[in-house]
Amino acid sequence: MHIGDRVRLLKGTEEGIIVGFKGKEIVEIEIEDGFVIPALRKEVVVVDKRESKAFDREVEPMEDEIKAERKGYLAEGVYFGLAQNDDGSVTGYIINQTPDILLYSVRERIKKNTTGRAYGICRPFTYEETGIFSSSVFHQASMIILQVIIHNKEAKFANEPYYLELNLTRDILKKQTWVEMIKSELALINIGEYQTVKLDPKELKEKMLEPHDLPAKPESKQTGPKEQTIDLHIDPEKDGLNPEEVLEHQLDEFEKAYDRALLMNAEKLTIIHGVGSGKLRVEIHRRLSRKSEVKYYEDAAKEKFGYGATTVYFR
């Protein structure tokens, strides 16, 4: 039984896909309406794809079969990759598809504050994880700063160092590439396509290899209203969005409001998502169920917000 397997509950009619495990006994299953439910491992059975022949029905291919169809081997080069997480955050990777050694550092700048996120050595044809970035990395005031030095076998620097300042938007996540060595789909940035800068490689190498703690201190929280509200209703024509972009835009606004509420040390946040088809509500609830800062969430007071709102309470 693996993540990606289609399974059926023995004590019920639900079917879904395994998306995670909690210990040895509990599996997390995403059912058709997008909800993730826990179930005892012994009460779950993997659906055999041969059922499609016996019962004349289609069974979705298993994740391993889907992966087998993908090549996932990158051309030679140095890449920065982002893997999208279910809670709206992304995990960063430095990928070294060269025969040389890389020295790298990754920092995040929010407005005027810069925080070190990762640094070190990435050996030939390997990768290094650079940590999880919250959804605020896609805000205009946020930036990822990369510094990379390529060091070849002759103990010489192959190129001038690369220095990149990346202002990211969620558009970058629209194009995903399967990366076999990481076993995941990533949005990739080819660092070699960016112009190098004139820096002192020796000085930068020594500085990057100096031992130090990252980060030095946690980000301080501001103080704001204890109860915050975000209305996700939009006018697609006025905002210049086509129907396919509306849901993504609303979810981006939800993530921004969520991050703002945390930054302002709010006790609760009410999200007005409306009724509609229910897709927005389901996706918001799915994301809230995986955010560690959430104490619990519930339907908001109907007399104040109507039937299309959710209130989330923070720990």
ABEGO torsion letter per residue (X at the ends): XBBGBBBBBABEABBBBBAEBBEAABBBBBBAAGBBBBBBAAABBBBBAAAAAAAGBBBBBBAAAAAAABAGBBBBEBBBBBBBBAAGBBBBBBBBBBABBBBBBBBBBBEABBBBABBEBBBBGBBBBAEBBBAAAABAABBBBBBBBBBBAAGBBABBBBBBBBBBBAAAAABBBBBAAAGBBBBBBBAAABBBBBBBAAAAAAAAABBBBOBABBBBBBBBBABBBBBABBBAAAAGBBAAAAAAAAAAAAAAAAAAAAAAGBABBBBBAEAEAGAAAAAAAAAAAABAABABBBBBBAAAAEABBBBBBBX
